[in-house]
Amino acid sequence: MLVVACIKQVPDTTQVQIDPVTNTLVREGVPFIVNPYDTHAVEEGLRIRDRFGCRVVAISMGPPNAQASLRKALALGVDMAVLLSDRVFGGADTLATSNVLAAALTKLSTDVEEVGIVLCGKQTIDGDTAQVGPGIATRLGYQQLTLVDRIEDLDLAARRIRVRRKLEGRHEIVESPLPAMLTVVRELNRPRYPRVPQRLAAVDAKIEVWNNQVLKLDEQTIGLKGSPTWVMKIFSPQREKGEILGDGYADPEGTARLLIEKLLAKDALPL
């Protein structure tokens, strides 16, 4: 059984700037990193491999330089890395992206070994949509387990998995059959560090590169042509500077009155 971790190379959002003229991200000179949530997906795949002997595959869709992120996954110990790269994949929204990833997973199941578990980070730090993982599950008919912060039990013989989901103010235990797609949160695990021999081996390790000649997808369903969502504008949120009102410790009632007056003056408080 294959365990597949989907990873994405993203710009380091701590250093992202926006062009004030074009309202687009300035990518020149901005370093790229592996999406932080996806590192936990890779780690969990390796932990499952350590327990059950499964093979772990890291897969990513992106330009040729996304191989750097896949080499980081190889340095951690994944058994196989696949880059989905083609100009016709460019400009994809979450719908088109999930179409390409689902096709690649189908090819892995057919040509390599049956895929039993797909692991994705709960979201990416550049888009924050949290839609690609569920989109993959929908297209493949996999069980969908989101916001997973613990795998409670995994029975490969019975082909069942039980996980704990992190919800607002509570947890939920869910059991489902395999194959399943899990989106994971940071609390799931603590990613390991690569060892020096693995890092050296990853430099020359083979990365499979699949373009659309391999996947044979209708170009109307992928890339910009297959993306019903278009980003019209990107801008930095503009916030007014804060204001300190009175002394909340010495005169809490007076401070509260000042706050109410301010809100009323801005029509921000219903009468």
C-alpha positions in Angstrom: 0.0 0.0 0.0 1.2 3.5 -0.8 1.0 6.4 1.5 1.1 9.7 -0.5 2.0 13.1 1.0 1.0 16.0 -1.2 3.3 19.0 -0.7 3.5 22.5 -2.2 6.4 24.9 -2.6 5.2 28.3 -1.4 6.8 31.8 -1.1 8.0 32.6 2.4 5.1 34.8 3.5 7.2 36.6 6.1 9.1 38.2 3.1 6.3 38.6 0.6 5.7 42.1 -0.8 2.9 43.3 -3.2 3.6 45.5 -6.2 1.6 48.7 -5.6 1.1 49.2 -9.4 0.0 45.7 -10.5 -1.3 44.5 -7.2 0.4 41.2 -7.7 2.9 39.3 -5.5 6.6 40.3 -6.0 8.3 36.9 -6.4 11.7 38.0 -7.4 14.2 37.6 -4.6 11.6 35.9 -2.4 12.8 32.5 -1.0 10.5 29.5 -1.4 9.8 26.9 1.3 7.8 23.8 1.8 4.3 24.7 3.0 4.7 24.2 6.8 1.5 22.2 7.2 2.7 19.8 4.5 5.8 19.0 6.5 3.6 17.4 9.1 1.9 15.3 6.3 5.3 14.0 5.2 6.3 13.2 8.8 3.1 11.3 9.4 3.6 9.3 6.2 7.1 8.3 7.4 5.7 7.3 10.8 3.1 5.1 9.2 5.9 3.6 7.0 8.1 3.0 10.2 5.2 1.1 11.8 3.8 -0.9 8.9 6.4 -0.9 6.2 4.4 1.0 3.6 6.0 2.9 0.8 5.8 6.7 1.0 5.5 8.9 -2.0 5.8 12.7 -2.0 4.0 14.4 -4.8 3.9 18.1 -5.8 2.5 20.2 -8.7 4.6 23.2 -9.7 7.4 24.6 -11.9 10.7 22.8 -12.3 12.2 24.5 -9.3 9.7 22.8 -7.1 12.1 19.8 -7.3 13.9 21.5 -4.4 10.9 20.9 -2.1 10.7 17.3 -3.2 14.4 16.8 -2.5 13.8 17.9 1.0 11.1 15.2 1.3 13.6 12.6 -0.1 16.2 13.8 2.4 13.7 13.0 5.2 13.3 9.5 3.9 10.4 9.2 1.4 10.7 6.4 -1.1 9.6 8.2 -4.2 9.1 11.7 -5.4 6.9 12.9 -8.3 6.7 16.4 -9.7 3.7 17.3 -11.8 5.0 20.1 -14.1 3.7 21.4 -17.4 3.0 24.9 -18.7 -0.7 23.8 -19.2 -0.9 23.2 -15.4 0.0 26.9 -14.8 -2.5 29.4 -13.3 -4.6 26.6 -11.8 -7.0 27.4 -9.0 -7.9 24.8 -6.4 -10.4 23.0 -8.7 -7.9 22.6 -11.5 -5.1 21.7 -9.1 -7.1 18.9 -7.5 -7.9 17.6 -11.0 -4.2 17.1 -11.8 -3.3 15.7 -8.4 -6.3 13.2 -8.5 -5.1 12.0 -12.0 -1.6 11.5 -10.7 -2.8 9.5 -7.7 -4.9 7.3 -10.0 -1.7 6.7 -12.1 0.2 5.8 -9.0 -2.5 3.3 -8.0 -2.5 1.8 -11.5 1.2 1.8 -12.3 3.0 1.5 -9.0 0.9 0.3 -6.1 -2.6 0.9 -4.6 -2.8 4.2 -2.8 -4.3 3.7 0.7 -3.8 7.0 2.4 -3.3 10.5 1.1 -2.0 13.1 3.5 -2.2 16.9 2.9 -1.6 19.9 5.1 -4.8 21.4 6.2 -4.1 24.5 4.0 -1.3 26.4 2.3 0.1 29.6 3.7 -0.1 31.3 0.3 -3.8 30.6 -0.5 -5.4 29.5 2.8 -8.3 27.9 1.0 -8.1 24.4 2.5 -9.8 23.1 -0.6 -7.3 21.0 -2.5 -7.3 18.0 -0.1 -11.1 17.7 0.0 -11.1 18.3 -3.8 -8.8 15.3 -4.3 -11.0 13.1 -2.1 -14.2 14.1 -4.0 -12.7 13.3 -7.4 -11.3 10.0 -6.3 -14.2 8.9 -4.1 -11.9 8.6 -1.1 -13.1 9.0 2.5 -12.4 12.6 3.7 -11.0 13.2 7.2 -10.0 16.8 7.8 -8.2 18.7 10.6 -6.6 15.5 11.9 -4.4 16.0 15.0 -4.0 12.3 15.9 -4.2 8.9 14.2 -5.9 6.8 16.9 -5.7 3.5 15.2 -4.8 2.1 11.8 -5.7 -1.5 10.8 -4.3 -2.2 7.3 -5.7 -5.8 7.4 -9.2 -4.5 8.0 -8.5 -1.5 5.9 -9.8 0.9 8.5 -8.5 4.1 10.1 -9.6 6.0 13.2 -8.5 9.6 13.7 -9.1 12.5 16.1 -10.2 15.8 14.5 -9.4 19.1 16.1 -12.6 21.3 16.1 -13.3 24.6 17.8 -13.4 23.9 21.5 -13.6 20.1 21.2 -12.3 17.0 19.5 -14.1 14.4 17.4 -13.2 10.7 16.9 -14.0 9.4 13.4 -13.5 6.0 11.9 -13.6 5.3 8.2 -12.5 2.6 5.6 -9.5 3.0 3.4 -8.6 4.6 1.0 -8.9 7.9 2.8 -7.6 11.4 2.4 -6.4 13.2 5.6 -5.7 16.9 6.0 -3.5 17.4 9.0 -2.8 20.2 11.5 0.5 21.1 13.2 -0.4 19.4 16.5 -0.3 16.0 14.8 3.5 15.5 15.1 6.9 17.0 15.3 8.7 16.7 12.0 12.1 15.0 12.0 15.3 16.5 10.7 17.2 14.9 7.8 20.4 13.0 8.5 23.5 14.0 6.6 23.7 10.8 4.5 20.1 11.2 3.5 20.6 14.8 2.5 23.6 13.9 0.4 21.7 11.0 -1.3 18.7 13.3 -2.0 20.9 15.6 -4.2 21.3 12.9 -6.8 18.0 11.0 -6.2 15.7 10.5 -9.2 12.5 12.6 -9.2 9.8 11.5 -11.6 8.5 14.4 -13.7 5.0 13.9 -15.1 3.7 16.4 -17.7 0.3 16.3 -19.4 1.6 14.0 -22.0 1.8 11.5 -19.2 -1.5 12.3 -17.4 -3.4 12.9 -20.7 -5.9 15.3 -19.1 -8.3 17.5 -21.1 -6.7 20.9 -21.2 -10.1 22.6 -20.6 -10.1 21.0 -17.1 -6.6 22.0 -15.9 -4.5 25.1 -15.6 -5.9 28.6 -16.3 -8.5 27.2 -18.8 -9.9 24.8 -16.2 -10.0 27.4 -13.4 -13.4 29.1 -12.7 -11.8 31.2 -10.0 -9.7 34.2 -11.0 -7.8 36.5 -8.7 -8.7 40.0 -9.8 -6.7 41.9 -7.2 -4.3 41.4 -4.3 -3.8 44.1 -1.6 -2.5 44.5 1.9 -5.2 45.1 4.5 -5.3 48.7 5.6 -6.1 49.3 9.3 -6.6 52.5 11.1 -4.2 53.2 14.0 -5.5 52.2 17.4 -6.4 54.7 20.1 -6.1 54.4 23.9 -9.2 55.6 25.7 -9.0 56.7 29.3 -7.7 54.6 32.1 -9.4 51.2 32.3 -8.0 50.5 35.7 -8.6 53.7 37.5 -11.8 54.7 35.8 -13.4 51.7 34.1 -16.9 53.2 33.9 -15.6 56.5 32.3 -13.5 54.5 29.8 -16.6 52.4 28.9 -18.6 55.6 28.3 -15.8 57.0 26.1 -15.8 53.8 24.1 -19.6 53.9 23.6 -19.4 57.5 22.4 -16.7 56.7 19.9 -18.7 53.7 18.5 -21.9 55.8 18.3 -20.0 58.5 16.5 -18.8 56.0 13.9 -22.3 54.4 13.6 -20.6 51.1 14.7 -23.0 50.5 17.6 -26.7 49.7 17.1 -29.0 51.9 19.1 
